[in-house]
């Protein structure tokens, strides 16, 4: 969790940011592995977390695929232009990866934390909570320019200064429709799984 977060902090490349985010997310899975023999909550928590995370992460990567030529955060914000609903779905997925309610990953992390606590690793729950808050920083670095919009002139200036290698004006102005559909679907499913969490928690969690 910590290594993935530290590596993601200064990333401007959207794929690398999501890759290191994935490394961090694996840490939450290891929390369940650490208490697998100590609590009956471990396996259900793993199933809940994997389901929520898979849907949400697919949505985040679909957002990148929607603008295939956009390498950096600035590129991506420039490329999506006026596609505001695309930004809304991206925000749902990225905040979902943090574990913000009412998304599916929030329910998954809650189940993982409960399993670790029940397994006697309260200190690990504290570490995980700190990492969860820390991860919000680098997701917001992507959300902020996407939500406010970045003019092509800013992208050009960044490239001229060399502050964002590979950034250039007008990058990936074409938005690919298939990943956009996947992104919107993943965002909606993540919200529905979170909102209806009481039902599947009752089904999966023992007692």
Phi, psi and omega per residue, in radians:
X1 nan -0.861 -3.058
X2 -1.223 -0.780 -3.135
X3 -1.102 -0.740 3.120
X4 -1.090 -0.745 3.124
X5 -1.142 -0.772 -3.140
X6 -1.087 -0.681 3.141
X7 -1.222 -0.499 -3.087
X8 -1.445 -0.348 -2.990
X9 -0.953 -0.795 -3.031
X10 -1.765 0.216 -3.116
X11 -1.321 2.328 2.983
X12 -1.903 -0.265 3.073
X13 -1.380 2.142 -3.013
X14 -1.137 -0.651 3.135
X15 -1.188 -0.726 3.114
X16 -1.167 -0.654 3.098
X17 -1.038 -0.810 3.132
X18 -1.202 -0.580 3.125
X19 -1.124 -0.822 3.126
X20 -1.225 -0.531 3.023
X21 -1.065 -0.699 3.116
X22 -1.116 -0.694 3.076
X23 -1.014 -0.773 3.124
X24 -1.093 -0.747 -3.117
X25 -1.100 -0.555 3.102
X26 -1.065 -0.536 3.109
X27 -1.037 -0.634 3.102
X28 -1.172 -0.600 3.076
X29 -1.134 -0.671 3.126
X30 -1.151 -0.431 3.064
X31 -1.052 -0.717 3.133
X32 -1.189 -0.726 3.118
X33 -1.038 -0.680 -3.089
X34 -1.116 -0.457 -3.102
X35 -2.023 0.268 -3.060
X36 -0.997 -0.600 -3.108
X37 -1.618 0.009 -3.037
X38 -1.895 -0.320 -3.054
X39 -2.579 2.532 3.096
X40 -1.300 -0.155 -3.130
X41 -1.399 -0.231 -2.991
X42 -1.068 -0.946 -3.068
X43 -1.147 -0.831 3.070
X44 -1.032 -0.690 3.126
X45 -1.094 -0.704 3.112
X46 -1.096 -0.755 -3.136
X47 -1.116 -0.747 -3.131
X48 -1.137 -0.789 -3.102
X49 -1.160 -0.772 -3.132
X50 -1.077 -0.718 -3.134
X51 -1.106 -0.859 -3.130
X52 -1.146 -0.748 -3.103
X53 -1.187 -0.712 -3.124
X54 -1.040 -0.840 -3.135
X55 -1.065 -0.836 -3.056
X56 -1.193 -0.708 -3.123
X57 -1.203 -0.641 3.057
X58 -1.034 -0.723 3.114
X59 -1.092 -0.743 -3.129
X60 -1.119 -0.765 3.123
X61 -1.224 -0.532 3.067
X62 -1.131 -0.594 3.090
X63 -1.079 -0.685 3.090
X64 -1.165 -0.753 -3.113
X65 -1.169 -0.397 3.141
X66 -1.145 -0.471 3.070
X67 -2.214 1.358 -2.940
X68 -1.077 -0.431 3.137
X69 -1.575 -0.078 -3.081
X70 -1.527 1.873 -3.079
X71 -1.542 -0.713 -3.046
X72 -1.793 2.987 3.101
X73 -1.044 -0.747 3.135
X74 -1.149 -0.744 3.073
X75 -0.960 -0.832 -3.054
X76 -1.131 -0.787 3.139
X77 -1.090 -0.627 3.100
X78 -1.225 -0.720 -3.041
X79 -1.166 -0.667 -3.062
X80 -1.324 -0.312 3.019
X81 0.906 -2.030 -3.062
X82 -1.668 0.250 -3.140
X83 -1.388 1.253 -3.002
X84 -1.173 -0.573 3.110
X85 -1.166 -0.508 3.065
X86 -1.126 -0.711 3.103
X87 -1.135 -0.712 3.126
X88 -1.027 -0.806 3.141
X89 -1.169 -0.638 3.068
X90 -1.075 -0.779 -3.140
X91 -1.054 -0.732 3.104
X92 -1.040 -0.790 -3.101
X93 -1.205 -0.769 -3.117
X94 -1.193 -0.758 3.070
X95 -1.183 -0.497 3.043
X96 -1.105 -0.717 3.124
X97 -1.127 -0.547 3.042
X98 -1.133 -0.635 -3.078
X99 1.859 0.646 -3.122
X100 -1.520 2.309 3.059
X101 -1.205 2.621 0.104
X102 -1.785 0.805 -3.082
X103 -1.494 2.920 -3.092
X104 -1.138 -0.657 -3.113
X105 -1.173 -0.536 3.051
X106 -1.006 -0.799 3.131
X107 -1.130 -0.725 3.130
X108 -1.085 -0.809 3.137
X109 -1.144 -0.652 3.102
X110 -1.059 -0.738 3.123
X111 -1.160 -0.712 3.121
X112 -1.134 -0.771 3.125
X113 -1.084 -0.719 3.139
X114 -1.110 -0.708 3.131
X115 -1.140 -0.759 3.140
X116 -1.135 -0.704 3.110
X117 -1.129 -0.792 3.131
X118 -1.133 -0.493 3.118
X119 -1.463 0.068 3.060
X120 1.544 0.255 -3.141
X121 -1.942 1.042 -3.119
X122 -1.068 -0.651 -3.134
X123 -1.077 -0.594 3.136
X124 -1.232 -0.571 3.072
X125 -1.119 -0.688 3.114
X126 -1.124 -0.782 3.113
X127 -1.060 -0.756 -3.137
X128 -1.127 -0.686 3.128
X129 -1.130 -0.720 3.101
X130 -1.105 -0.740 3.125
X131 -1.144 -0.616 3.114
X132 -1.089 -0.784 3.111
X133 -1.136 -0.724 -3.117
X134 -1.101 -0.633 -3.102
X135 -1.130 -0.412 3.139
X136 -1.047 -0.534 -3.088
X137 -1.030 -0.911 -3.046
X138 -1.379 -0.394 3.011
X139 -1.219 -0.667 3.106
X140 -1.151 -0.486 3.097
X141 -1.134 -0.428 3.056
X142 -1.580 -0.715 -3.087
X143 -1.115 -0.762 -3.024
X144 -1.020 -0.945 3.133
X145 -1.184 -0.547 3.122
X146 -1.168 -0.693 -3.096
X147 -1.313 -0.629 -3.097
X148 -1.543 -0.377 -3.134
X149 1.564 2.460 3.120
X150 -2.181 2.136 -3.127
X151 -1.243 2.620 3.132
X152 -1.036 -0.555 -3.138
X153 -1.122 -0.609 3.092
X154 -1.162 -0.708 3.105
X155 -1.092 -0.714 3.120
X156 -1.108 -0.756 -3.133
X157 -1.111 -0.696 3.120
X158 -1.092 -0.710 3.133
X159 -1.159 -0.702 -3.124
X160 -1.137 -0.643 3.139
X161 -1.369 -0.303 -3.099
X162 1.379 0.268 -3.119
X163 -1.330 -0.416 3.101
X164 -2.319 1.580 -3.102
X165 -0.965 2.354 3.098
X166 1.537 -0.051 3.134
X167 -1.494 2.371 3.079
X168 -2.639 2.742 -3.043
X169 -1.109 2.427 3.025
X170 1.342 0.228 -3.105
X171 -1.028 2.312 2.973
X172 0.901 0.867 3.108
X173 -1.184 -0.367 3.107
X174 -1.429 2.160 3.100
X175 -1.744 2.187 -3.086
X176 -1.441 2.231 -2.964
X177 -1.264 -0.658 -3.056
X178 -1.074 -0.853 3.086
X179 -1.097 -0.543 3.102
X180 -1.087 -0.735 3.101
X181 -1.080 -0.751 3.117
X182 -1.096 -0.749 3.133
X183 -1.048 -0.872 -3.133
X184 -1.089 -0.720 3.132
X185 -1.098 -0.789 -3.132
X186 -1.094 -0.708 3.135
X187 -1.107 -0.766 -3.134
X188 -1.148 -0.779 -3.137
X189 -1.104 -0.720 3.117
X190 -1.044 -0.744 3.117
X191 -1.178 -0.744 -3.136
X192 -1.119 -0.735 3.111
X193 -1.099 -0.654 3.115
X194 -1.214 -0.767 -3.103
X195 -1.153 -0.656 -3.134
X196 -1.681 0.447 -3.054
X197 -1.060 -0.572 -3.116
X198 -1.023 -0.615 -3.121
X199 -1.189 -0.899 -3.076
X200 -1.371 -0.348 2.991
X201 -1.179 -0.690 3.133
X202 -1.145 -0.564 -3.133
X203 -1.329 -0.739 -2.988
X204 -1.582 -0.600 -3.067
X205 -1.467 2.352 -3.133
X206 -1.201 2.581 3.067
X207 1.272 nan nan
